[in-house]
């Protein structure tokens, strides 16, 4: 598996639509880490799920209801959260917004 370029322009990444009202693009990655931008329409849901990766997310724009392991909080622009491996988590966009997600190691399934 190859890694992305060390420098990636905004135009250099392909957007995909994993869920209704949600689009994402891989910003850059190495085998040990991946950064992903995720855009949400107001009311869009990132369905509850879990994975073995550590995930750290930054609210770049908007506000989100974030649930991790049954605990829910509202985070606004500038807020962040971290998800330890295998905990069930999901988000709901309370308004149009964007998250910057970082995963370690990278999410190989996102590269398919």
Secondary structure, DSSP 8 states (H G I E B T S, - for coil): -----SS--GGGS-EEEEETTEEEEEEEEETTEEEEEEEE-TT-EEEEE--SSEEEEEEEESEEEEEETTEEEEEETT-EEEE-TT--EEEEESSSEEEEEEEES--GGGG-
